[in-house]
Amino acid sequence: MRIAPKYWYLVFLIPCVALLLPPFFNNDNPALAGMPFFYWYQLVWLLVTAALMVGIVLLRRRGRGAV
């Protein structure tokens, strides 16, 4: 069963929701390499979102037969 290509874009709602709820990540601990949680949480989501974008672009290209 294939998911319609336009529905893949709904995956981008996950990072948006995760970053629009600051009360859940607005604290200092746990720190990672001296960086407060508030900052590295957002940095991780930046990298996750970039990986999601690459994955969706590759899936869309494969679905169209392009390389």
Backbone torsions as a table, in degrees:
resi	resn	phi	psi	omega
1	MET	NA	125.6	-179.0
2	ARG	-99.9	142.6	175.6
3	ILE	-89.8	135.9	179.4
4	ALA	-57.9	136.3	-176.1
5	PRO	-54.5	-34.2	-177.2
6	LYS	-67.5	-22.8	-179.5
7	TYR	-77.9	-16.1	176.2
8	TRP	-61.8	-28.9	-177.9
9	TYR	-69.6	-17.6	176.5
10	LEU	-66.2	-19.3	177.0
11	VAL	-61.0	-27.9	-179.4
12	PHE	-70.2	-11.7	175.8
13	LEU	-71.4	-26.3	-178.6
14	ILE	-60.4	-53.9	178.3
15	PRO	-64.2	-34.6	179.5
16	CYS	-61.8	-47.2	179.7
17	VAL	-66.0	-40.9	-178.5
18	ALA	-63.1	-32.7	-178.4
19	LEU	-93.8	-10.2	178.8
20	LEU	-92.6	7.7	179.5
21	LEU	-118.8	66.6	-175.9
22	PRO	-58.8	-28.3	179.0
23	PRO	-59.0	-22.6	-179.6
24	PHE	-81.4	-21.0	-178.1
25	PHE	-128.7	13.7	-178.9
26	ASN	-89.4	72.4	174.9
27	ASN	-153.1	171.1	-176.6
28	ASP	-89.7	-31.3	-174.7
29	ASN	-104.4	145.0	0.1
30	PRO	-80.7	144.1	177.4
31	ALA	-90.7	146.8	178.8
32	LEU	-124.4	112.3	-178.1
33	ALA	56.2	37.4	178.6
34	GLY	82.9	-2.4	-179.5
35	MET	-94.4	126.7	179.8
36	PRO	-60.2	153.5	-178.9
37	PHE	-53.8	-40.0	-178.3
38	PHE	-53.3	-41.4	-177.1
39	TYR	-81.8	-43.4	-176.2
40	TRP	-74.6	-24.8	174.2
41	TYR	-61.8	-45.6	178.9
42	GLN	-67.5	-36.8	178.0
43	LEU	-64.4	-41.8	178.1
44	VAL	-62.8	-42.5	178.8
45	TRP	-66.0	-30.7	174.7
46	LEU	-61.4	-46.0	179.6
47	LEU	-68.3	-40.2	178.0
48	VAL	-63.2	-42.3	179.3
49	THR	-64.4	-40.2	177.0
50	ALA	-62.8	-42.1	178.4
51	ALA	-64.8	-39.5	176.6
52	LEU	-62.5	-41.7	179.7
53	MET	-62.8	-44.7	178.7
54	VAL	-62.5	-44.2	-180.0
55	GLY	-61.4	-43.3	-179.0
56	ILE	-69.3	-38.5	176.6
57	VAL	-62.2	-43.1	179.2
58	LEU	-65.5	-40.1	177.0
59	LEU	-64.0	-40.3	179.3
60	ARG	-66.0	-40.7	179.1
61	ARG	-65.6	-41.4	-179.8
62	ARG	-64.7	-35.8	179.7
63	GLY	-67.7	-29.0	-180.0
64	ARG	-90.1	-9.5	-179.7
65	GLY	88.6	2.6	178.2
66	ALA	-83.2	160.9	179.3
67	VAL	-103.9	NA	NA
